[in-house]
Amino acid sequence: MPRFRYAGLMILALTAGTANAAEGLVAIKSAHDVKETMDRLEKAAKSRGLNVFLRVDHAMGAAKIGKSLRPTELLIFGNPQGGTPLMECAQSAGIDLPLKALAWQDASGQAWLGYNDPQFIVDRHGAKECGPVVVKLRKALDGLAREAVE
């Protein structure tokens, strides 16, 4: 029995310092393809008065260098009403703003929409007093995402 306990502790020690690549990522299956999902997200963001700063087609960029990626698009969006309160809690959160959402197609052809969980951003920047801001941002992002994927 002590041998198994030791092995378990070793595994825990070896994995404790590694972060899951998807840690903090909210990912939702989309009923649409990547382009349609992103079109719907962009429309939803604009209809709520958010600024859309940039839309990046990563697959197109890859094609320019002779590489192939499944459809993958990034949208950068936001406004001062959402971002400023977060930066008042922790100004370093500005590195994660404006907000971003990524639509991608997995190997089986399923489209997904993902974004950083606001709680993950707050935790990353040690902004413990930012709870009400997190609630508002989560609600806003969830609403945008649901509108885009359904």
Buried (B, 14 or more C-beta within 10 A) or exposed (E): EEEEEEEEEEEEEEEEEEEEEEEBBBBBEBEBBBBBBBBBBBEBBEEBEBEBEEBBBBBEEBEEEEEEBBBBBBBBBBBEEBBEBBBEBBEEBEEBBBBBBBBBBEEEEEBBBBBBBBBBBBBBBEBEEBEEBBEBBBEBBEEBBEBBBE
